[in-house]
Amino acid sequence: MPAQSRTITANGGSTKGTSLRAIRLCVVHCSMMITCWYAAIAEETPTGDEDPKEKTEVIDVHGKRYLGRLRRLTAAGVELETPQHVTLAIDDVLRLVGARHSKRPPPHSSMVFLANGDRLAVRPTAMDEENLNGTWLSFPDRPAVSIPLETVRGIVVDVPGFSKARRRVVRNLLAVRHSTDVVILKNADRVSGTLADVSSKSLTLETATGQSTIPREGILAVAFSSDLISFPNARGRRAIVSLVDGSRITAAELDLDTSGILSMRGLFGAKLQFPFDAVESIVFLGGRAVFVSDLDPIDYEFRPYLSQKHALVRDYNVRGGPLVLRGIEYAKGLGMHSRSAVTYQLDREFHSFLSMAGIDDGARRQGSVEFAVEVDGKRVYSSALQQGGEPAVRVGPIDLRGKQTLTLVVEFGQRGDIGDFADWCDAVIVREPAEE
C-alpha cells in the first residue's frame, strides 16, 4: 500500500461527509466480534487420539443431517461414511461441523479483523508498504500469514475481557469510519496518524508532531484508515471456514488431502493450510442454498412495544453482536426484534426455506418471542413461545415451490419486549435443483 496515500492528523481527522450508508455497513461488518468469545457457554473440545474425521456432521440444503467419517472434501463435493457411503455435491451442502467443534473459542491476546468481517487469531510481527505479517497464536507450526493492508479493518492487540466499558471502546473504534489510522491505548487515550511499522513488541505511528513508538503492552486496539480499505468482491462458490481458535476465513478452492490437511485460498489473497482437527465448521456459499441475509428485502415492518426502534441486521444480532444460540456462533443469519416482519420476493424460483431460530445468548436468558413464517401472505408456521436460554428450534423445510413471497415474523411474547433479541441463523431459501 503506498505510504503517501494516508493523511495525517493529530486527533483522528474528521468523518464529515461520510455517507450514512457507509457507516451503517461498517457497523454491521465490524462492530460485533469482540463479545463473541465471552457470550458463549463453554463446552469441552474432544481430546485424545481419535481421528476428528470420524465424527464429522454434514447438513444438506434440506436440513438432513449425516454423521460419520469424512472421506473427501473438494470443490466438487463431500464424501462421508455413515456407515453407508454418502456423496453430496457441494451445491447441496449447507454446513459441515467438525468433530472438534467447540462452543467457546478461546480468547487470544491478538486478533486481526478484515474489512469483510473475517478475523484471524494472529500476532502481528511486521509490516511493509503492502502487507501486515503475523504468526498464528494457536498454530505455531503453520507458516506466517501475509495480509494485504488494504483488506485490514483493525487489530485488537489486547482482547478485552468481560468489561463492558472496554468492549464498548473497541466496538466503537471498529464501527466508525476513520480518515487516518487510530491507535487506542489502554488508558482510553487515542493517537491518530499513519501506521509506519509494526513488530511483536511495539508499533510506530507517524503523527502531525513526529514519529511515535508505542509499546505493545500499552495498546488496546488499532483502527485502519477507512479511506484506504479495498476488499475483493466475493463471487461464485466459496465457504466460511471457522477454526477452533476463533478465526473465521471466507475462502475458496477447499481441498482435504489424505493426510487430513485442509487447503484453501482466503478471499484476502493468502493460501492457507490447516489440519482438519483445527476446523470448527464450514458454511458453504454459492450453491443451491441462498442465505436470506444476502438478499435485499422488499419490505421491513417494525412495530415498537413502546417507542424504541430496531433495524433489521444482517449476519449479526439486533444489538450488533455475533449471532450466538446456546453457545454456537453462526456466521450467517438475521438479527430481529419484536415485533417485526421482513419480506422477500421469491418469483417462484425457490424450493424451500429452513433456519434455526431462537433468542440470542446476548439477551442473557431474557427475552420471549414467537417465530412465524408466512408464504404469499398466509401463515404456514408458528413456533411455541421461545424464551431466553431455551434450545433453538429448527424451522422447516417449508415448501416454497411456485410461491411469490416469504415473510419472517417475530411476535411479542411475555414481559413486553425486554431482551427480545431474536435470531434467524443459517436462514436459507433453497433453489430448485438444476435440470439434468
Backbone torsions as a table, in degrees:
resi	resn	phi	psi	omega
1	MET	NA	125.5	-178.3
2	PRO	-60.8	127.8	-178.0
3	ALA	-63.7	-33.0	-175.1
4	GLN	-70.1	-8.5	-176.7
5	SER	-82.7	-4.2	-179.8
6	ARG	-96.3	142.9	179.7
7	THR	-104.5	132.0	-175.8
8	ILE	-100.2	130.4	170.3
9	THR	-134.3	166.5	-176.9
10	ALA	-87.0	-24.4	-171.8
11	ASN	-129.8	31.3	173.1
12	GLY	96.0	-10.5	177.9
13	GLY	76.3	172.9	-179.9
14	SER	-101.7	144.7	175.5
15	THR	-106.8	15.8	177.9
16	LYS	-60.7	141.3	179.2
17	GLY	92.6	-12.6	177.3
18	THR	-67.0	132.4	-177.2
19	SER	-70.8	146.3	177.1
20	LEU	-58.8	-37.9	-179.5
21	ARG	-63.8	-40.4	-179.2
22	ALA	-65.7	-42.0	178.2
23	ILE	-63.1	-41.8	-178.3
24	ARG	-62.3	-41.8	178.6
25	LEU	-63.4	-39.7	179.4
26	CYS	-62.9	-42.6	179.9
27	VAL	-61.2	-46.2	-177.3
28	VAL	-62.2	-37.8	-172.9
29	HIS	-89.2	-19.4	-169.1
30	CYS	-127.5	-13.4	-167.7
31	SER	-81.0	-11.8	-161.1
32	MET	-96.8	-25.5	-151.8
33	MET	-76.1	-20.8	-172.1
34	ILE	-65.5	-30.6	-177.7
35	THR	-82.7	-7.2	-170.6
36	CYS	-56.9	-47.2	-171.5
37	TRP	-70.4	-21.5	-172.6
38	TYR	-103.1	-14.8	176.3
39	ALA	-78.8	-18.7	-173.3
40	ALA	-79.9	157.7	174.6
41	ILE	-97.4	127.7	-174.3
42	ALA	-64.1	140.8	174.2
43	GLU	-141.9	139.6	-178.5
44	GLU	-65.1	134.7	173.1
45	THR	-85.6	137.2	-179.6
46	PRO	-55.7	141.5	-180.0
47	THR	-126.5	177.9	178.0
48	GLY	101.5	-167.6	-173.8
49	ASP	-95.9	6.3	-177.9
50	GLU	-64.0	146.5	178.6
51	ASP	-74.8	119.5	-177.9
52	PRO	-62.4	-19.5	179.1
53	LYS	-74.0	-13.7	-176.8
54	GLU	-68.8	-30.1	-174.5
55	LYS	-123.0	52.3	177.6
56	THR	-89.4	135.0	176.3
57	GLU	-106.3	131.5	176.9
58	VAL	-119.9	131.1	179.1
59	ILE	-115.0	125.4	-178.9
60	ASP	-91.4	179.0	-172.8
61	VAL	-71.3	-6.1	175.2
62	HIS	-101.7	4.0	-179.7
63	GLY	86.5	0.8	178.9
64	LYS	-73.5	137.4	-175.8
65	ARG	-110.7	137.6	178.0
66	TYR	-123.6	132.5	178.9
67	LEU	-125.0	125.6	-179.4
68	GLY	178.3	-157.3	-178.9
69	ARG	-92.6	126.1	178.1
70	LEU	-76.3	119.3	-179.8
71	ARG	-94.7	-36.5	-173.4
72	ARG	-156.9	141.2	174.1
73	LEU	-141.5	115.8	179.9
74	THR	-137.2	-179.5	176.0
75	ALA	-65.5	-16.2	-178.6
76	ALA	-91.2	-36.6	-175.9
77	GLY	-179.7	-173.4	-177.8
78	VAL	-125.7	135.9	174.5
79	GLU	-119.7	132.5	-173.2
80	LEU	-139.3	139.7	171.8
81	GLU	-98.5	121.0	-169.2
82	THR	-120.3	-0.2	16.2
83	PRO	-85.6	-10.6	174.2
84	GLN	-66.3	155.3	179.1
85	HIS	-82.1	119.2	-178.5
86	VAL	-115.3	128.7	175.4
87	THR	-120.4	125.0	179.5
88	LEU	-121.7	131.2	172.4
89	ALA	-64.5	144.8	-175.5
90	ILE	-61.1	-28.9	178.0
91	ASP	-66.7	-18.7	-177.9
92	ASP	-100.4	6.5	-178.8
93	VAL	-104.6	132.1	178.3
94	LEU	-96.5	-51.5	-174.3
95	ARG	-148.2	145.9	172.1
96	LEU	-121.8	131.7	-179.7
97	VAL	-117.7	123.6	-177.8
98	GLY	-73.7	158.6	-179.2
99	ALA	-66.2	-28.0	-179.1
100	ARG	-95.4	30.8	176.4
101	HIS	-57.4	128.4	178.2
102	SER	-122.1	132.0	-179.3
103	LYS	-74.9	-14.8	-178.3
104	ARG	-134.5	95.3	175.2
105	PRO	-58.8	141.2	-176.6
106	PRO	-69.9	144.2	174.8
107	PRO	-68.2	147.5	179.4
108	HIS	-125.5	163.0	-179.4
109	SER	-81.2	-4.0	-178.5
110	SER	-157.1	141.4	178.1
111	MET	-150.4	130.4	177.4
112	VAL	-101.0	127.2	-179.9
113	PHE	-105.3	132.3	-179.6
114	LEU	-98.6	165.5	-173.4
115	ALA	-66.8	-22.7	-179.3
116	ASN	-92.3	4.4	-178.6
117	GLY	99.1	-8.7	175.5
118	ASP	-65.2	159.0	178.1
119	ARG	-145.4	144.0	-176.3
120	LEU	-128.2	123.6	178.8
121	ALA	-82.1	75.6	-179.0
122	VAL	-127.4	155.2	174.1
123	ARG	-100.0	114.2	177.7
124	PRO	-61.5	133.7	-178.0
125	THR	-120.9	-21.2	-178.5
126	ALA	-162.6	161.8	178.8
127	MET	-149.8	138.7	171.0
128	ASP	-121.4	-163.8	-175.5
129	GLU	-68.4	-18.0	-174.9
130	GLU	-119.5	-28.5	-169.9
131	ASN	-132.6	150.1	168.9
132	LEU	-106.2	124.9	-177.6
133	ASN	-106.7	144.9	-179.4
134	GLY	-157.2	163.0	178.8
135	THR	-109.2	145.7	-179.5
136	TRP	-73.5	129.8	-176.4
137	LEU	-73.2	-37.2	-177.5
138	SER	-96.5	-9.7	-177.1
139	PHE	-129.9	70.0	-176.1
140	PRO	-63.4	-18.3	179.6
141	ASP	-84.4	-8.7	178.7
142	ARG	-80.7	147.0	177.4
143	PRO	-60.7	150.4	176.4
144	ALA	-59.3	150.9	-177.8
145	VAL	-106.5	141.4	177.9
146	SER	-112.4	121.4	-173.9
147	ILE	-115.9	121.0	177.0
148	PRO	-57.5	131.0	-177.4
149	LEU	-58.3	-33.0	-176.7
150	GLU	-70.2	-10.2	178.3
151	THR	-98.9	-4.7	-173.5
152	VAL	-91.3	129.0	175.3
153	ARG	-90.1	-37.7	-180.0
154	GLY	-179.6	171.7	178.7
155	ILE	-128.0	128.1	169.2
156	VAL	-96.6	109.7	-175.0
157	VAL	-79.6	-35.6	178.4
158	ASP	-127.9	102.5	-177.4
159	VAL	-64.2	124.2	-175.9
160	PRO	-68.2	155.1	174.4
161	GLY	-89.0	-139.8	-174.7
162	PHE	-78.3	-7.8	-177.1
163	SER	-57.5	116.0	179.2
164	LYS	-63.4	-39.2	-178.2
165	ALA	-63.5	-41.6	-178.6
166	ARG	-70.1	-40.8	177.0
167	ARG	-61.0	-40.0	-178.2
168	ARG	-65.5	-39.9	179.1
169	VAL	-60.1	-47.3	-178.6
170	VAL	-68.0	-41.1	180.0
171	ARG	-59.7	-44.8	-180.0
172	ASN	-66.6	-35.7	179.2
173	LEU	-61.3	-43.7	-177.0
174	LEU	-81.2	-20.7	-174.6
175	ALA	-84.5	-26.6	-173.4
176	VAL	-95.8	140.3	176.1
177	ARG	-69.9	143.2	-179.8
178	HIS	-129.0	137.7	178.2
179	SER	-85.0	-9.7	175.6
180	THR	-135.4	175.1	169.1
181	ASP	-74.8	143.1	-177.9
182	VAL	-131.3	127.4	175.7
183	VAL	-105.9	126.6	176.3
184	ILE	-107.6	128.3	-176.2
185	LEU	-93.0	164.1	-178.9
186	LYS	-65.8	-22.3	177.3
187	ASN	-87.1	9.4	176.4
188	ALA	81.7	-2.5	173.8
189	ASP	-69.7	155.3	177.3
190	ARG	-126.9	142.9	177.7
191	VAL	-128.3	129.2	-177.4
192	SER	-113.4	149.7	178.2
193	GLY	165.4	-143.8	178.2
194	THR	-119.6	123.9	178.3
195	LEU	-68.9	119.3	-174.9
196	ALA	-102.8	-31.2	-176.9
197	ASP	-158.5	150.4	177.2
198	VAL	-135.3	136.1	172.3
199	SER	-136.0	178.7	-179.4
200	SER	-71.6	-12.9	-177.1
201	LYS	-114.1	-19.7	-175.7
202	SER	-161.3	173.4	168.8
203	LEU	-135.5	155.1	-178.6
204	THR	-117.0	131.4	-176.8
205	LEU	-123.4	130.1	172.8
206	GLU	-88.6	117.4	-179.2
207	THR	-116.4	177.1	179.8
208	ALA	-65.0	-20.3	-178.8
209	THR	-103.2	4.7	178.5
210	GLY	126.3	-170.4	-177.0
211	GLN	-87.5	137.5	-178.9
212	SER	-131.4	128.3	175.4
213	THR	-103.5	124.1	-174.1
214	ILE	-115.5	123.7	178.8
215	PRO	-62.1	143.3	-177.5
216	ARG	-59.2	-37.0	-174.9
217	GLU	-67.3	-14.0	178.6
218	GLY	-96.7	-0.3	-173.7
219	ILE	-102.8	135.2	173.5
220	LEU	-93.0	-48.4	-176.3
221	ALA	-161.5	165.0	176.9
222	VAL	-133.6	130.0	173.1
223	ALA	-107.1	133.1	179.7
224	PHE	-87.4	154.4	178.9
225	SER	-56.3	125.1	-179.2
226	SER	-68.1	-28.0	-176.2
227	ASP	-67.3	-18.8	-175.0
228	LEU	-104.8	4.0	-177.5
229	ILE	-80.2	134.3	175.4
230	SER	-148.5	121.9	-178.0
231	PHE	-122.7	137.9	-178.6
232	PRO	-58.7	142.9	176.2
233	ASN	-68.0	140.3	179.3
234	ALA	-89.1	121.2	179.6
235	ARG	-135.3	154.3	173.6
236	GLY	70.5	-163.7	-178.6
237	ARG	-73.8	135.2	-179.9
238	ARG	-157.5	177.4	-176.9
239	ALA	-148.3	149.8	172.8
240	ILE	-100.9	110.7	-177.2
241	VAL	-99.5	117.2	176.1
242	SER	-102.4	129.5	-179.7
243	LEU	-100.1	161.2	-177.0
244	VAL	-68.5	-13.2	178.5
245	ASP	-89.2	3.1	-179.6
246	GLY	97.0	-6.5	176.4
247	SER	-69.4	150.2	174.6
248	ARG	-137.5	126.4	-172.8
249	ILE	-131.6	122.3	171.4
250	THR	-83.7	123.4	-167.6
251	ALA	-140.1	165.3	174.0
252	ALA	-131.9	173.5	175.3
253	GLU	58.8	46.9	178.2
254	LEU	-70.8	141.3	175.9
255	ASP	-158.2	126.7	178.2
256	LEU	-106.0	118.7	-178.2
257	ASP	-87.8	176.1	-174.5
258	THR	-67.5	-18.9	178.8
259	SER	-87.5	-0.4	177.7
260	GLY	88.7	19.6	178.2
261	ILE	-100.1	125.4	177.6
262	LEU	-94.4	120.7	177.3
263	SER	-102.6	145.3	179.9
264	MET	-156.8	164.2	172.5
265	ARG	-119.3	112.6	177.2
266	GLY	-64.5	144.0	179.5
267	LEU	-62.3	-20.6	176.8
268	PHE	-76.7	-5.9	170.1
269	GLY	121.6	-23.4	-174.1
270	ALA	-82.6	144.0	170.8
271	LYS	-91.1	128.9	-171.6
272	LEU	-128.2	151.6	175.1
273	GLN	-138.2	134.2	178.0
274	PHE	-139.5	148.2	171.7
275	PRO	-63.9	146.8	-175.9
276	PHE	-60.6	-27.8	179.7
277	ASP	-72.2	-3.7	172.6
278	ALA	-87.4	-7.9	-176.1
279	VAL	-87.3	122.9	174.6
280	GLU	-84.2	-48.8	178.7
281	SER	-162.6	162.6	174.8
282	ILE	-135.4	127.3	174.8
283	VAL	-108.6	130.6	-172.8
284	PHE	-100.6	131.7	-178.1
285	LEU	-118.5	153.8	174.2
286	GLY	89.3	4.7	177.2
287	GLY	-99.9	-143.3	-179.5
288	ARG	-71.5	-28.7	-179.5
289	ALA	-81.1	122.3	177.5
290	VAL	-109.8	117.5	-179.4
291	PHE	-73.5	129.7	-176.2
292	VAL	-64.8	-24.3	178.7
293	SER	-69.5	-12.6	176.4
294	ASP	-93.7	-0.1	-178.8
295	LEU	-105.5	152.9	174.4
296	ASP	-90.8	120.9	179.0
297	PRO	-69.7	154.7	175.2
298	ILE	-89.8	-13.3	178.6
299	ASP	-160.4	141.2	172.1
300	TYR	-136.3	125.5	-177.3
301	GLU	-122.1	129.0	176.7
302	PHE	-128.2	128.9	178.1
303	ARG	-118.7	105.7	-175.3
304	PRO	-69.7	149.8	175.6
305	TYR	-69.8	-42.1	174.0
306	LEU	-119.2	-92.0	-178.0
307	SER	-134.1	-18.0	-176.5
308	GLN	-69.8	133.7	-179.3
309	LYS	-104.6	148.2	179.1
310	HIS	-131.7	129.8	178.2
311	ALA	-83.5	161.5	170.1
312	LEU	-73.0	132.3	-177.4
313	VAL	-119.8	131.1	-179.2
314	ARG	-97.5	128.5	173.6
315	ASP	69.0	7.1	172.9
316	TYR	-143.2	166.0	179.9
317	ASN	-75.6	174.6	-171.7
318	VAL	-65.8	-16.9	176.8
319	ARG	-94.3	2.9	179.3
320	GLY	88.8	4.6	177.6
321	GLY	-92.6	179.7	179.9
322	PRO	-68.4	153.0	174.0
323	LEU	-77.4	110.2	-177.0
324	VAL	-132.4	118.8	176.2
325	LEU	-118.6	115.5	179.1
326	ARG	52.3	45.6	175.0
327	GLY	83.4	-6.6	179.3
328	ILE	-99.6	124.0	179.2
329	GLU	-90.0	137.6	178.9
330	TYR	-114.3	135.1	-179.2
331	ALA	-78.1	-26.2	-173.9
332	LYS	-126.8	142.7	177.2
333	GLY	156.1	-170.0	-179.2
334	LEU	-123.3	139.5	170.4
335	GLY	-104.9	123.9	-177.9
336	MET	-134.2	172.7	-179.1
337	HIS	-140.0	151.2	176.4
338	SER	-73.8	146.1	-13.6
339	ARG	-99.3	129.7	-176.5
340	SER	-147.0	160.0	178.9
341	ALA	-148.6	135.3	178.5
342	VAL	-125.9	136.5	-173.9
343	THR	-120.9	137.9	179.2
344	TYR	-121.8	145.5	177.0
345	GLN	-84.0	131.8	-179.0
346	LEU	-105.8	-39.0	-179.9
347	ASP	54.5	38.0	173.6
348	ARG	58.5	25.4	-176.4
349	GLU	-99.1	-6.4	-168.9
350	PHE	-119.3	157.3	-174.6
351	HIS	-95.9	-44.8	-173.7
352	SER	-161.8	166.8	176.7
353	PHE	-125.8	140.5	172.3
354	LEU	-150.0	156.6	-175.8
355	SER	-166.4	162.3	162.7
356	MET	-102.2	142.1	-176.1
357	ALA	-138.1	142.7	178.7
358	GLY	178.1	175.1	176.2
359	ILE	-81.6	127.3	-177.3
360	ASP	-59.9	144.3	178.0
361	ASP	-59.6	-23.7	178.5
362	GLY	-64.1	-14.9	177.2
363	ALA	-77.3	-8.7	177.5
364	ARG	54.8	51.1	176.8
365	ARG	67.5	10.9	170.4
366	GLN	-91.3	-178.9	175.5
367	GLY	93.3	149.1	-179.8
368	SER	-160.9	114.5	-177.2
369	VAL	-142.6	169.2	167.5
370	GLU	-121.2	135.1	176.9
371	PHE	-96.6	140.8	179.3
372	ALA	-143.2	154.1	177.6
373	VAL	-128.2	132.9	176.0
374	GLU	-120.9	137.4	178.3
375	VAL	-121.7	123.6	-175.8
376	ASP	51.3	40.4	176.4
377	GLY	81.1	-2.5	-178.8
378	LYS	-107.7	129.3	-179.9
379	ARG	-72.6	121.6	-176.8
380	VAL	-114.7	-9.0	179.2
381	TYR	-151.1	136.6	170.9
382	SER	-139.1	130.2	178.5
383	SER	-81.5	166.3	166.5
384	ALA	-70.4	170.8	177.2
385	LEU	-60.8	123.8	-179.9
386	GLN	-106.3	127.0	-178.4
387	GLN	-118.1	156.2	-179.2
388	GLY	-56.4	134.3	179.8
389	GLY	91.8	-13.7	178.9
390	GLU	-80.4	156.0	178.5
391	PRO	-57.4	146.0	175.3
392	ALA	-67.0	155.9	180.0
393	VAL	-109.9	147.6	174.6
394	ARG	-90.2	128.1	179.5
395	VAL	-110.1	122.9	177.6
396	GLY	95.2	-174.4	6.9
397	PRO	-68.7	138.8	176.6
398	ILE	-109.1	128.0	-174.7
399	ASP	-66.1	126.0	177.6
400	LEU	-118.8	6.7	-175.0
401	ARG	-61.9	125.3	179.3
402	GLY	75.1	11.0	-175.8
403	LYS	-95.8	159.0	-175.0
404	GLN	-100.8	-41.0	-174.8
405	THR	-136.7	152.2	174.7
406	LEU	-127.1	129.4	179.2
407	THR	-124.3	127.5	176.2
408	LEU	-104.0	127.4	-172.2
409	VAL	-122.5	138.6	170.4
410	VAL	-118.7	112.4	-177.6
411	GLU	-93.6	155.7	172.2
412	PHE	-60.0	147.1	174.0
413	GLY	-111.7	-121.4	177.7
414	GLN	-104.5	166.0	175.2
415	ARG	58.1	42.7	177.5
416	GLY	65.9	-131.1	-178.8
417	ASP	-123.5	20.0	-176.7
418	ILE	-67.2	123.2	177.4
419	GLY	69.6	20.8	-178.5
420	ASP	-81.0	61.7	-179.1
421	PHE	-89.4	88.3	-172.0
422	ALA	-90.4	130.5	-179.7
423	ASP	-115.1	133.9	165.0
424	TRP	-107.3	104.5	-173.8
425	CYS	-104.0	142.7	-174.6
426	ASP	50.1	40.4	-179.4
427	ALA	-79.4	116.8	-175.4
428	VAL	-134.8	149.5	164.8
429	ILE	-110.2	134.5	-169.0
430	VAL	-104.5	129.2	178.9
431	ARG	-70.9	154.0	171.7
432	GLU	-60.7	145.1	177.6
433	PRO	-62.6	146.6	179.4
434	ALA	-65.2	142.5	178.5
435	GLU	-70.0	139.4	179.1
436	GLU	-68.1	NA	NA
